[in-house]
Amino acid sequence: MRKCLWLWGLLFFALGFAWSITAERNPCTERISGSAGDVLEDDPVGRLKVYVYELPSKYNKKILQKDPRCLSHMFAAEIFMHRFLLSSPVQTLNPEGADWFYTPIYATCDLTPTGLPLPFKSPRMVRSAIQLISSSWPYWNRTEGADHFFVVPHDFGAYFHYQEEKAIERGILPILRRATLVQTFGQRNHVCLNEGSITIPPYAPPQKMRARQIPPDTPRSIFVYFRGLFCDVNNDPEGGYYARGARAAVWENFKSNPLFDISTEHPTTYYEDMQRAIFCLCPLGWAPWSPRLVEAIVFGCIPVIIADDTVLPFADAIPWEEIGVFVAEEDVPKLDKILTSIPSHVILRKQRLLANPSMKRAMLFPQPTLPRRCFPSNIEWPCS
Amino acid sequence: MKLSALHQSYINRRTNSFRSSGPLDSSSDSAIKSPAAIFWLVFHALCCLISLLLGYRFSRLVFFFLFSTSSTNFYTSPFRSTAELVKTLDVHSVLSNNPVANLDLPLLNKTVTNSRVVVGRHGIRIRPWPHPDPVEVMKAHRIIEIVQKEQRSQFGIKNPRTVIVVTPTYVRTFQALHLTGVMHSLMLVPYDLVWIVVEAGGVSNETASLIAKSGLKIIHVGFNQRMPNSWEERHKLESKMRLRALRIIREKKLDGIVMFADDSNMHSMELFDEIQNVKWFGAVSVGILTHSVNTDEMADRKKDEEENPRMPVQGPACNASDMLAGWHTFNTLPFAGKSAVYIDDRATVLPRKLEWSGFVLNSRLLWKDSSDKPKWIKDIDMLNGDIESPLGLVNDPSVVEPLGNCGRQVLLWWLRVEARADSKFPPKWIIDPPLEITVPSKRTPWPDAPPELPANEKPAMGMQDPIVKHSTKRTSRSKHRSKRKHEPKTDTQVSTRHSEQS
């Protein structure tokens, strides 16, 4: 159990590495109190040891070399986790004293010409990697992989399929059953979420987001903002399957409402618009998670999560109810009433919690290209 | 987040579902011998054909129409829980041989029973009237206001100072036009405001009633001189009026930032935010909108020039290190000899070299015995003459702070438009008592104009043309008769006209 907690801490540490919000004007922020705040500010250096297996480059580097687009994909979490661990002080080169073992496989890096991932080869790749580590090192067989963790950021985690029904049918790869899975998918009472899995936020490009920041005194004039699909005409022509009908319901109920700035366009000012909005909708799509949550947190827009029974990243540590607004899918027609009935002091408090820099750091992935000066010496993590 | 194109290159979902419906098909195969099964098979084939013809799966419609509890449109009916839908599917499982519906069955068995979330087709919930609710819209706007206020207090100007606005004015045709514009701009300023209105010719009810509508804090002062007719004299008098206002500020010891808003200028809201940054004496850039009437000459000049003539800007000029290096003033040479001399001239009205409105100052500079006043400010009472621009108040012009990104932002615009000196306008722009004389137009634009209504006076009775046009119908003629019983003279005139016509 304690080991699990340290792993949490490590993941926070990993994810918060590189972001530093311009602190010239100190906005009023509120510290997230309780165990959540402690974990966010915790520093696991020296207390946690992770051993990174040396896999042949066909499992990681060669794949990335073949297709460098994987770095900016929404599944790029696995790549950044690997790079972070290689350069972090928690890495140990002595496997005997290690608490956790990490296997760097870039399982979702097989992209189509248009840039979509093909998960069909992933199970085979994972199986062969595990065979390799179990034969070359004794640590896998010692515990059947219980102290190993894998990053599986695909749609439904370790099921390696994008369709929910298929994924459920297949189940998790049998050999991964005892291992800890670090994934972006989270849904309560769902077979795709194991007992010990850790949910992490999906990858969103921090440099792009940083470049598009607008001055913080720009007044927030958009009430609700959303850009994305409402109906997946190619795969679900009659509607009702995609997003369990929730996105289509949002469109049908609020398309003529001036408070709701929702459309399917791809504007060039997407990030700037999010910074001018008070609420950002984060409804489910084919899977309940999306990078919108990360973007909303980074830009200070209160996320409105419309996904029943979803498990958000670091749910044990981050008090999502205090930061975001949860709306049940059946309440979507009453969304405007729900949002306007939130008392104003609650809204201001949520904005203050979002402005907390450690919140934003927890959601972002490290950029290994930043200079080596970025070493956490204290809680503030100055990064120049 | 899924990309829809993700699925384009993959195997069609429907073919997948065909595979998953395999076991059910086999069951129907084995039962193919029984007549009921044959009947259902034929029925199924018929349904498929109908679906093909219609272009969509109509089995869904059948389900909803047969089993739906409400009679309204199935989209708007309250959504039945998927559990109930599953039951109906179970009962008519053979009917549900329809390919996609099959998807629901095997998977529903697999999902954990204590989860509310069900995989499969869901209805799209739409409320009965999916349009904005005005009550909610108002509440949302209030929330937006609160959020923006909080943002302003966090990121905007800390400790905003009162803005003291000085406006010289006088009663004239265009006063209502100009003053209303300035008034509305000042009403939008989010800071505390004091408006000092100095009126030439003494305080008048007209001006007072106009500015009273603003709800701002106003000091309305009269100046005992009438506004002269020439622009030169007018500028001089305005300077005197502004100095009068500055003396009031000094007497009352008003604290804040003094800005000069001429009543015909246009101000942007950013101007008021920017002047909060002034320390002692600042200058902003003013865009000069000169109204030129000689279009022929301008057209000729435009043909010579390749590019569009840019709007002249008056204000501080900075060097590369953002320090004040000089002044941009208005170039009067092109207009030499062609500028307006009198207020109602048709020629271009020129601004002075440097307009008062481009300067802002800290009101403490005007106080008599302020200890932290800088040395370079002259005392107003010690001025021996009139000053053309506020630069006359400073000994050393280099202390002026350039505002608005060192003068690169134009925050207000200068324009002088006045009506002819002899133009008449109703006092307070209210027509009271209402006009009594109605003179019908010689030619109405509408062919079948309604009959003339009885007016108090009948000067129109002498005119014959409009009456002909009005009363072309028989019914109108009778109406005429009944209405004008008391004036038989006109009646006969009308009727004779008609008899001539018809």
Interface residues (C-beta under 8 A of the other chain):
Chain A: R25 P27 C28 M74 T112 T114 L116 D155 Y162 Q163 E164 E165 K166 I168 E169 Q187 R188 N189 H190 V191 P215 P216 D217 P219 R220 S221 F223 G228 L229 D232 V233 N234 N235 E238 G239 G240 Y241 R244 G245 A248 A249 E252 N253 F254 K255 S256 N257 P258 L259 I278 G285 W286 A287 W289 S290 P291 R292 D308 D309 E329 E330 V332 P333 K334 D336 K337 L339 T340 S341 I342 S344 I347 L348 Q351
Chain B: M1 K2 L3 S4 A5 L6 H7 Q8 S9 R13 N16 S20 Y56 R57 R60 F79 L103 L107 K110 T111 V112 N114 S115 R116 V117 V119 G120 R121 H122 G123 I124 R125 I126 R127 P130 H131 P132 D133 E136 V137 K139 A140 R142 I143 I144 I146 V147 Q148 E150 Q151 R152 Q154 F155 G156
